């Protein structure tokens, strides 16, 4: 069955505008430039860190300030708790992102070294595996022999093939762990400030928690809408999607806190 993907006129125009941006560049003959601009290869690799960091920053900070407000803490204490959460939790998430990416890259390098050893020391077995891979793709006869010969004539190409088709590993050679960590921390700290603003500015003091919830909702919607800068999804769909997920997460956090409060009579 053929899978057909349908796009609206607006989505197609948006994609074409991106391609035109690329074509207008002086060095538009560069394939790397096409990847960077048309496919958002550079910015796209950090979108997960930004969205995850921003969402968690907004939700956890709002959970802290709402809980502290319920406990009748002073605005000064609430701000201190909020900033402590921003720094501590933000750094924790950033370090987790850094270690996660670094561990993944280390694993990829280790598997590549093993595959290189097999190519050098178990050559006949590895050649047969190459034949099996191309046979599964539909190659046969002379075409199969040519494909195998061409692949094993280049050690790097040979190992690349085995990494993808035997181990299922798509190497991310351009990933920089500390950049992922920085993106996570920056998004967490910046977006997490939104629920704290009403407790910092005296103008909002009388209804600080209500304004905090409002600012958190706006921040969630904005974060979701900004995702569409590198996707073809409508901005309001992205915004509502993020707002819904964040609202559910916030409600669950509040419900758990309320349940524990009633359970222990705090």
Phi and psi in degrees as GROMACS dihedral restraints (atoms count N, CA, C in turn):
[ dihedral_restraints ]
;  ai    aj    ak    al  type     phi  dphi    fc
    3     4     5     6     1   -82.0    20    10
    4     5     6     7     1   131.6    20    10
    6     7     8     9     1   -92.6    20    10
    7     8     9    10     1   120.3    20    10
    9    10    11    12     1  -111.3    20    10
   10    11    12    13     1   127.0    20    10
   12    13    14    15     1  -104.4    20    10
   13    14    15    16     1   124.0    20    10
   15    16    17    18     1  -103.8    20    10
   16    17    18    19     1   135.2    20    10
   18    19    20    21     1  -121.0    20    10
   19    20    21    22     1   149.4    20    10
   21    22    23    24     1   -76.0    20    10
   22    23    24    25     1   164.3    20    10
   24    25    26    27     1   -59.4    20    10
   25    26    27    28     1   -38.6    20    10
   27    28    29    30     1   -63.3    20    10
   28    29    30    31     1   -41.7    20    10
   30    31    32    33     1   -66.7    20    10
   31    32    33    34     1   -40.3    20    10
   33    34    35    36     1   -67.5    20    10
   34    35    36    37     1   -39.3    20    10
   36    37    38    39     1   -64.2    20    10
   37    38    39    40     1   -38.0    20    10
   39    40    41    42     1   -63.7    20    10
   40    41    42    43     1   -42.8    20    10
   42    43    44    45     1   -65.9    20    10
   43    44    45    46     1   -39.2    20    10
   45    46    47    48     1   -67.7    20    10
   46    47    48    49     1   -35.1    20    10
   48    49    50    51     1   -62.8    20    10
   49    50    51    52     1   -38.5    20    10
   51    52    53    54     1   -63.8    20    10
   52    53    54    55     1   -41.3    20    10
   54    55    56    57     1   -65.8    20    10
   55    56    57    58     1   -37.4    20    10
   57    58    59    60     1   -64.9    20    10
   58    59    60    61     1   -36.2    20    10
   60    61    62    63     1   -57.9    20    10
   61    62    63    64     1   -40.4    20    10
   63    64    65    66     1   -66.0    20    10
   64    65    66    67     1   -46.3    20    10
   66    67    68    69     1   -64.7    20    10
   67    68    69    70     1   -25.4    20    10
   69    70    71    72     1   -79.6    20    10
   70    71    72    73     1    -9.0    20    10
   72    73    74    75     1   -73.4    20    10
   73    74    75    76     1   142.7    20    10
   75    76    77    78     1   -58.1    20    10
   76    77    78    79     1   -34.7    20    10
   78    79    80    81     1  -102.9    20    10
   79    80    81    82     1    42.8    20    10
   81    82    83    84     1   -69.1    20    10
   82    83    84    85     1    -4.7    20    10
   84    85    86    87     1   -80.3    20    10
   85    86    87    88     1    -7.4    20    10
   87    88    89    90     1   -79.4    20    10
   88    89    90    91     1   123.3    20    10
   90    91    92    93     1   -65.2    20    10
   91    92    93    94     1   -35.4    20    10
   93    94    95    96     1   -64.1    20    10
   94    95    96    97     1   -37.8    20    10
   96    97    98    99     1   -64.1    20    10
   97    98    99   100     1   -38.1    20    10
   99   100   101   102     1   -62.8    20    10
  100   101   102   103     1   -44.6    20    10
  102   103   104   105     1   -60.3    20    10
  103   104   105   106     1   -43.2    20    10
  105   106   107   108     1   -68.4    20    10
  106   107   108   109     1   -41.7    20    10
  108   109   110   111     1   -88.5    20    10
  109   110   111   112     1   -51.1    20    10
  111   112   113   114     1   -75.9    20    10
  112   113   114   115     1   -38.1    20    10
  114   115   116   117     1  -102.3    20    10
  115   116   117   118     1     0.9    20    10
  117   118   119   120     1    52.2    20    10
  118   119   120   121     1    45.9    20    10
  120   121   122   123     1   -62.5    20    10
  121   122   123   124     1   -37.6    20    10
  123   124   125   126     1   -79.4    20    10
  124   125   126   127     1   -53.1    20    10
  126   127   128   129     1   -69.5    20    10
  127   128   129   130     1   -33.7    20    10
  129   130   131   132     1   -64.2    20    10
  130   131   132   133     1   -29.1    20    10
  132   133   134   135     1   -69.8    20    10
  133   134   135   136     1   -16.6    20    10
  135   136   137   138     1  -105.4    20    10
  136   137   138   139     1     1.0    20    10
  138   139   140   141     1   -62.6    20    10
  139   140   141   142     1   -36.1    20    10
  141   142   143   144     1   -63.6    20    10
  142   143   144   145     1   -41.7    20    10
  144   145   146   147     1   -64.8    20    10
  145   146   147   148     1   -42.1    20    10
  147   148   149   150     1   -66.5    20    10
  148   149   150   151     1   -47.0    20    10
  150   151   152   153     1   -66.9    20    10
  151   152   153   154     1   -45.4    20    10
  153   154   155   156     1   -63.0    20    10
  154   155   156   157     1   -45.4    20    10
  156   157   158   159     1   -64.3    20    10
  157   158   159   160     1   -45.9    20    10
  159   160   161   162     1   -64.3    20    10
  160   161   162   163     1   -46.7    20    10
  162   163   164   165     1   -60.4    20    10
  163   164   165   166     1   -46.4    20    10
  165   166   167   168     1   -68.5    20    10
  166   167   168   169     1   -36.4    20    10
  168   169   170   171     1   -62.5    20    10
  169   170   171   172     1   -44.4    20    10
  171   172   173   174     1   -66.1    20    10
  172   173   174   175     1   -49.1    20    10
  174   175   176   177     1   -66.5    20    10
  175   176   177   178     1   -49.0    20    10
  177   178   179   180     1   -67.1    20    10
  178   179   180   181     1   -37.7    20    10
  180   181   182   183     1   -67.3    20    10
  181   182   183   184     1   -42.0    20    10
  183   184   185   186     1   -64.8    20    10
  184   185   186   187     1   -36.9    20    10
  186   187   188   189     1   -62.6    20    10
  187   188   189   190     1   -39.6    20    10
  189   190   191   192     1   -65.7    20    10
  190   191   192   193     1   -48.7    20    10
  192   193   194   195     1   -70.3    20    10
  193   194   195   196     1   -34.8    20    10
  195   196   197   198     1   -69.2    20    10
  196   197   198   199     1   -39.9    20    10
  198   199   200   201     1   -65.9    20    10
  199   200   201   202     1   -40.8    20    10
  201   202   203   204     1   -67.7    20    10
  202   203   204   205     1   -36.2    20    10
  204   205   206   207     1   -66.0    20    10
  205   206   207   208     1   -41.8    20    10
  207   208   209   210     1   -62.5    20    10
  208   209   210   211     1   -28.2    20    10
  210   211   212   213     1   -87.2    20    10
  211   212   213   214     1     5.6    20    10
  213   214   215   216     1    63.4    20    10
  214   215   216   217     1    35.0    20    10
  216   217   218   219     1   -74.2    20    10
  217   218   219   220     1   155.6    20    10
  219   220   221   222     1   -73.1    20    10
  220   221   222   223     1   155.8    20    10
  222   223   224   225     1   -54.2    20    10
  223   224   225   226     1   -37.6    20    10
  225   226   227   228     1   -62.6    20    10
  226   227   228   229     1   -43.3    20    10
  228   229   230   231     1   -66.5    20    10
  229   230   231   232     1   -39.7    20    10
  231   232   233   234     1   -61.6    20    10
  232   233   234   235     1   -42.7    20    10
  234   235   236   237     1   -63.8    20    10
  235   236   237   238     1   -42.7    20    10
  237   238   239   240     1   -61.4    20    10
  238   239   240   241     1   -45.4    20    10
  240   241   242   243     1   -63.6    20    10
  241   242   243   244     1   -39.6    20    10
  243   244   245   246     1   -63.6    20    10
  244   245   246   247     1   -47.1    20    10
  246   247   248   249     1   -67.9    20    10
  247   248   249   250     1   -35.4    20    10
  249   250   251   252     1   -61.4    20    10
  250   251   252   253     1   -40.1    20    10
  252   253   254   255     1   -65.5    20    10
  253   254   255   256     1   -43.0    20    10
  255   256   257   258     1   -58.2    20    10
  256   257   258   259     1   -46.8    20    10
  258   259   260   261     1   -74.2    20    10
  259   260   261   262     1   -49.1    20    10
  261   262   263   264     1   -68.9    20    10
  262   263   264   265     1   -52.1    20    10
  264   265   266   267     1   -69.3    20    10
  265   266   267   268     1   -36.9    20    10
  267   268   269   270     1   -61.9    20    10
  268   269   270   271     1   -44.7    20    10
  270   271   272   273     1   -65.9    20    10
  271   272   273   274     1   -38.1    20    10
  273   274   275   276     1   -61.9    20    10
  274   275   276   277     1   -45.0    20    10
  276   277   278   279     1   -66.0    20    10
  277   278   279   280     1   -40.5    20    10
  279   280   281   282     1   -63.3    20    10
  280   281   282   283     1   -44.3    20    10
  282   283   284   285     1   -66.5    20    10
  283   284   285   286     1   -35.3    20    10
  285   286   287   288     1   -65.5    20    10
  286   287   288   289     1   -41.9    20    10
  288   289   290   291     1   -63.2    20    10
  289   290   291   292     1   -44.4    20    10
  291   292   293   294     1   -59.1    20    10
  292   293   294   295     1   -49.5    20    10
  294   295   296   297     1   -67.6    20    10
  295   296   297   298     1   -34.3    20    10
  297   298   299   300     1   -64.5    20    10
  298   299   300   301     1   -49.2    20    10
  300   301   302   303     1   -64.6    20    10
  301   302   303   304     1   -43.4    20    10
  303   304   305   306     1   -62.7    20    10
  304   305   306   307     1   -42.0    20    10
  306   307   308   309     1   -63.8    20    10
  307   308   309   310     1   -39.6    20    10
  309   310   311   312     1   -63.4    20    10
  310   311   312   313     1   -43.5    20    10
  312   313   314   315     1   -66.2    20    10
  313   314   315   316     1   -39.8    20    10
  315   316   317   318     1   -62.5    20    10
  316   317   318   319     1   -40.4    20    10
  318   319   320   321     1   -63.4    20    10
  319   320   321   322     1   -43.9    20    10
  321   322   323   324     1   -61.1    20    10
  322   323   324   325     1   -43.2    20    10
  324   325   326   327     1   -64.7    20    10
  325   326   327   328     1   -40.3    20    10
  327   328   329   330     1   -63.7    20    10
  328   329   330   331     1   -42.6    20    10
  330   331   332   333     1   -67.3    20    10
  331   332   333   334     1   -34.6    20    10
  333   334   335   336     1   -66.2    20    10
  334   335   336   337     1   -41.5    20    10
  336   337   338   339     1   -62.0    20    10
  337   338   339   340     1   -40.4    20    10
  339   340   341   342     1   -63.8    20    10
  340   341   342   343     1   -42.4    20    10
  342   343   344   345     1   -66.7    20    10
  343   344   345   346     1   -37.5    20    10
  345   346   347   348     1   -63.2    20    10
  346   347   348   349     1   -39.7    20    10
  348   349   350   351     1   -63.7    20    10
  349   350   351   352     1   -41.3    20    10
  351   352   353   354     1   -65.0    20    10
  352   353   354   355     1   -40.2    20    10
  354   355   356   357     1   -62.6    20    10
  355   356   357   358     1   -38.9    20    10
  357   358   359   360     1   -78.4    20    10
  358   359   360   361     1   -32.2    20    10
  360   361   362   363     1  -112.8    20    10
  361   362   363   364     1   -19.5    20    10
  363   364   365   366     1  -123.6    20    10
  364   365   366   367     1    49.7    20    10
  366   367   368   369     1   -57.7    20    10
  367   368   369   370     1   -47.1    20    10
  369   370   371   372     1   -62.0    20    10
  370   371   372   373     1   -41.5    20    10
  372   373   374   375     1   -64.8    20    10
  373   374   375   376     1   -42.2    20    10
  375   376   377   378     1   -67.6    20    10
  376   377   378   379     1   -36.5    20    10
  378   379   380   381     1   -62.3    20    10
  379   380   381   382     1   -42.6    20    10
  381   382   383   384     1   -63.8    20    10
  382   383   384   385     1   -36.4    20    10
  384   385   386   387     1   -65.1    20    10
  385   386   387   388     1   -36.6    20    10
  387   388   389   390     1   -63.3    20    10
  388   389   390   391     1   -43.5    20    10
  390   391   392   393     1   -60.7    20    10
  391   392   393   394     1   -42.5    20    10
  393   394   395   396     1   -63.1    20    10
  394   395   396   397     1   -39.5    20    10
  396   397   398   399     1   -63.0    20    10
  397   398   399   400     1   -48.9    20    10
  399   400   401   402     1   -69.7    20    10
  400   401   402   403     1   -32.2    20    10
  402   403   404   405     1   -63.2    20    10
  403   404   405   406     1   -39.7    20    10
  405   406   407   408     1   -66.6    20    10
  406   407   408   409     1   -20.6    20    10
  408   409   410   411     1   -85.8    20    10
  409   410   411   412     1    -7.1    20    10
  411   412   413   414     1   105.7    20    10
  412   413   414   415     1     1.4    20    10
  414   415   416   417     1   -73.4    20    10
  415   416   417   418     1   146.3    20    10
  417   418   419   420     1  -156.9    20    10
  418   419   420   421     1   164.5    20    10
  420   421   422   423     1    58.9    20    10
  421   422   423   424     1  -137.3    20    10
  423   424   425   426     1   -62.7    20    10
  424   425   426   427     1   -37.1    20    10
  426   427   428   429     1   -61.3    20    10
  427   428   429   430     1   -40.2    20    10
  429   430   431   432     1   -65.1    20    10
  430   431   432   433     1   -44.7    20    10
  432   433   434   435     1   -62.6    20    10
  433   434   435   436     1   -41.4    20    10
  435   436   437   438     1   -66.2    20    10
  436   437   438   439     1   -41.5    20    10
  438   439   440   441     1   -64.0    20    10
  439   440   441   442     1   -42.8    20    10
  441   442   443   444     1   -65.6    20    10
  442   443   444   445     1   -45.3    20    10
  444   445   446   447     1   -61.8    20    10
  445   446   447   448     1   -42.6    20    10
  447   448   449   450     1   -65.1    20    10
  448   449   450   451     1   -39.5    20    10
  450   451   452   453     1   -68.2    20    10
  451   452   453   454     1   -48.4    20    10
  453   454   455   456     1   -76.5    20    10
  454   455   456   457     1    -7.8    20    10
  456   457   458   459     1   -76.3    20    10
  457   458   459   460     1   -14.9    20    10
  459   460   461   462     1  -125.7    20    10
  460   461   462   463     1   112.4    20    10
  462   463   464   465     1   -58.9    20    10
  463   464   465   466     1   -43.5    20    10
  465   466   467   468     1   -63.8    20    10
  466   467   468   469     1   -45.5    20    10
  468   469   470   471     1   -61.3    20    10
  469   470   471   472     1   -39.2    20    10
  471   472   473   474     1   -61.7    20    10
  472   473   474   475     1   -50.0    20    10
  474   475   476   477     1   -65.2    20    10
  475   476   477   478     1   -39.4    20    10
  477   478   479   480     1   -57.4    20    10
  478   479   480   481     1   -44.4    20    10
  480   481   482   483     1   -61.6    20    10
  481   482   483   484     1   -44.8    20    10
  483   484   485   486     1   -67.5    20    10
  484   485   486   487     1   -36.5    20    10
  486   487   488   489     1   -60.0    20    10
  487   488   489   490     1   -43.5    20    10
  489   490   491   492     1   -79.4    20    10
  490   491   492   493     1   -50.5    20    10
  492   493   494   495     1   -88.9    20    10
  493   494   495   496     1   -23.9    20    10
  495   496   497   498     1   -95.3    20    10
  496   497   498   499     1   -44.7    20    10
  498   499   500   501     1   -98.8    20    10
  499   500   501   502     1   -14.5    20    10
  501   502   503   504     1    69.2    20    10
  502   503   504   505     1    29.2    20    10
  504   505   506   507     1  -107.0    20    10
  505   506   507   508     1   119.8    20    10
  507   508   509   510     1  -102.4    20    10
  508   509   510   511     1   106.2    20    10
  510   511   512   513     1   -69.6    20    10
  511   512   513   514     1   135.9    20    10
  513   514   515   516     1  -105.4    20    10
  514   515   516   517     1    81.1    20    10
  516   517   518   519     1   -73.1    20    10
  517   518   519   520     1   -18.2    20    10
  519   520   521   522     1   -98.1    20    10
  520   521   522   523     1    -0.1    20    10
  522   523   524   525     1   -70.9    20    10
  523   524   525   526     1   134.0    20    10
  525   526   527   528     1  -119.2    20    10
  526   527   528   529     1   109.1    20    10
  528   529   530   531     1   -52.7    20    10
  529   530   531   532     1   -43.8    20    10
  531   532   533   534     1   -67.9    20    10
  532   533   534   535     1   -27.6    20    10
  534   535   536   537     1   -69.4    20    10
  535   536   537   538     1   -37.5    20    10
  537   538   539   540     1   -64.8    20    10
  538   539   540   541     1   -41.7    20    10
  540   541   542   543     1   -63.6    20    10
  541   542   543   544     1   -42.8    20    10
  543   544   545   546     1   -65.2    20    10
  544   545   546   547     1   -40.9    20    10
  546   547   548   549     1   -62.3    20    10
  547   548   549   550     1   -41.7    20    10
  549   550   551   552     1   -64.0    20    10
  550   551   552   553     1   -48.2    20    10
  552   553   554   555     1   -64.6    20    10
  553   554   555   556     1   -44.5    20    10
  555   556   557   558     1   -60.6    20    10
  556   557   558   559     1   -45.3    20    10
  558   559   560   561     1   -65.6    20    10
  559   560   561   562     1   -41.1    20    10
  561   562   563   564     1   -62.4    20    10
  562   563   564   565     1   -50.0    20    10
  564   565   566   567     1   -68.3    20    10
  565   566   567   568     1   -43.4    20    10
  567   568   569   570     1   -68.1    20    10
  568   569   570   571     1   -51.0    20    10
  570   571   572   573     1   -68.5    20    10
  571   572   573   574     1   -33.4    20    10
  573   574   575   576     1   -68.8    20    10
  574   575   576   577     1   -14.1    20    10
  576   577   578   579     1   -70.1    20    10
  577   578   579   580     1   -27.0    20    10
  579   580   581   582     1   -53.1    20    10
  580   581   582   583     1   -50.6    20    10
  582   583   584   585     1   -68.2    20    10
  583   584   585   586     1   -15.5    20    10
  585   586   587   588     1   -86.6    20    10
  586   587   588   589     1   -22.4    20    10
  588   589   590   591     1   -52.9    20    10
  589   590   591   592     1   -46.6    20    10
  591   592   593   594     1   -62.0    20    10
  592   593   594   595     1   -22.6    20    10
  594   595   596   597     1   -89.1    20    10
  595   596   597   598     1   -10.3    20    10
  597   598   599   600     1   -95.8    20    10
  598   599   600   601     1   -40.1    20    10
  600   601   602   603     1   -92.4    20    10
  601   602   603   604     1   121.1    20    10
  603   604   605   606     1   -56.6    20    10
  604   605   606   607     1   -29.7    20    10
  606   607   608   609     1   -55.6    20    10
  607   608   609   610     1   -32.8    20    10
  609   610   611   612     1   -95.6    20    10
  610   611   612   613     1     2.4    20    10
  612   613   614   615     1   -56.6    20    10
  613   614   615   616     1   -39.4    20    10
  615   616   617   618     1   -64.1    20    10
  616   617   618   619     1   -37.8    20    10
  618   619   620   621     1  -125.6    20    10
  619   620   621   622     1    49.4    20    10
  621   622   623   624     1   -59.9    20    10
  622   623   624   625     1   -41.8    20    10
  624   625   626   627     1   -66.9    20    10
  625   626   627   628     1   -39.4    20    10
  627   628   629   630     1   -63.7    20    10
  628   629   630   631     1   -46.3    20    10
  630   631   632   633     1   -65.4    20    10
  631   632   633   634     1   -34.3    20    10
  633   634   635   636     1   -62.2    20    10
  634   635   636   637     1   -43.4    20    10
  636   637   638   639     1   -63.8    20    10
  637   638   639   640     1   -39.9    20    10
  639   640   641   642     1   -64.8    20    10
  640   641   642   643     1   -47.4    20    10
  642   643   644   645     1   -63.8    20    10
  643   644   645   646     1   -36.6    20    10
  645   646   647   648     1   -63.7    20    10
  646   647   648   649     1   -41.7    20    10
  648   649   650   651     1   -64.5    20    10
  649   650   651   652     1   -43.1    20    10
  651   652   653   654     1   -62.4    20    10
  652   653   654   655     1   -42.7    20    10
  654   655   656   657     1   -64.1    20    10
  655   656   657   658     1   -40.7    20    10
  657   658   659   660     1   -63.7    20    10
  658   659   660   661     1   -46.2    20    10
  660   661   662   663     1   -63.2    20    10
  661   662   663   664     1   -43.4    20    10
  663   664   665   666     1   -63.2    20    10
  664   665   666   667     1   -43.0    20    10
  666   667   668   669     1   -60.5    20    10
  667   668   669   670     1   -43.8    20    10
  669   670   671   672     1   -65.1    20    10
  670   671   672   673     1   -39.7    20    10
  672   673   674   675     1   -65.9    20    10
  673   674   675   676     1   -37.6    20    10
  675   676   677   678     1   -66.8    20    10
  676   677   678   679     1   -22.9    20    10
  678   679   680   681     1   -59.9    20    10
  679   680   681   682     1   -29.3    20    10
  681   682   683   684     1   -72.6    20    10
  682   683   684   685     1    -6.3    20    10
  684   685   686   687     1   -64.9    20    10
  685   686   687   688     1   -25.0    20    10
  687   688   689   690     1  -120.3    20    10
  688   689   690   691     1    15.2    20    10
  690   691   692   693     1  -132.0    20    10
  691   692   693   694     1   174.3    20    10
  693   694   695   696     1  -102.4    20    10
  694   695   696   697     1    10.5    20    10
  696   697   698   699     1   -73.2    20    10
  697   698   699   700     1   145.9    20    10
  699   700   701   702     1   -62.0    20    10
  700   701   702   703     1   143.6    20    10
  702   703   704   705     1   -62.8    20    10
  703   704   705   706     1   -38.3    20    10
  705   706   707   708     1   -74.1    20    10
  706   707   708   709     1   -27.7    20    10
  708   709   710   711     1   -68.4    20    10
  709   710   711   712     1   -45.1    20    10
  711   712   713   714     1   -61.6    20    10
  712   713   714   715     1   -39.6    20    10
  714   715   716   717     1   -65.9    20    10
  715   716   717   718     1   -46.5    20    10
  717   718   719   720     1   -66.4    20    10
  718   719   720   721     1   -36.3    20    10
  720   721   722   723     1   -61.4    20    10
  721   722   723   724     1   -47.1    20    10
  723   724   725   726     1   -66.3    20    10
  724   725   726   727     1   -40.2    20    10
  726   727   728   729     1   -62.6    20    10
  727   728   729   730     1   -42.7    20    10
  729   730   731   732     1   -63.3    20    10
  730   731   732   733     1   -48.7    20    10
  732   733   734   735     1   -61.5    20    10
  733   734   735   736     1   -44.0    20    10
  735   736   737   738     1   -65.6    20    10
  736   737   738   739     1   -38.4    20    10
  738   739   740   741     1   -64.7    20    10
  739   740   741   742     1   -42.8    20    10
  741   742   743   744     1   -61.5    20    10
  742   743   744   745     1   -44.6    20    10
  744   745   746   747     1   -63.1    20    10
  745   746   747   748     1   -41.8    20    10
  747   748   749   750     1   -66.2    20    10
  748   749   750   751     1   -40.3    20    10
  750   751   752   753     1   -64.1    20    10
  751   752   753   754     1   -42.5    20    10
  753   754   755   756     1   -61.8    20    10
  754   755   756   757     1   -43.4    20    10
  756   757   758   759     1   -62.1    20    10
  757   758   759   760     1   -44.3    20    10
  759   760   761   762     1   -65.2    20    10
  760   761   762   763     1   -41.7    20    10
  762   763   764   765     1   -64.4    20    10
  763   764   765   766     1   -40.0    20    10
  765   766   767   768     1   -64.7    20    10
  766   767   768   769     1   -43.8    20    10
  768   769   770   771     1   -62.6    20    10
  769   770   771   772     1   -42.3    20    10
  771   772   773   774     1   -65.5    20    10
  772   773   774   775     1   -40.8    20    10
  774   775   776   777     1   -62.8    20    10
  775   776   777   778     1   -45.0    20    10
  777   778   779   780     1   -65.3    20    10
  778   779   780   781     1   -37.2    20    10
  780   781   782   783     1   -62.3    20    10
  781   782   783   784     1   -46.5    20    10
  783   784   785   786     1   -69.8    20    10
  784   785   786   787     1   -34.1    20    10
  786   787   788   789     1   -66.0    20    10
  787   788   789   790     1   -41.2    20    10
  789   790   791   792     1   -99.4    20    10
  790   791   792   793     1     2.0    20    10
  792   793   794   795     1    63.8    20    10
  793   794   795   796     1    37.8    20    10
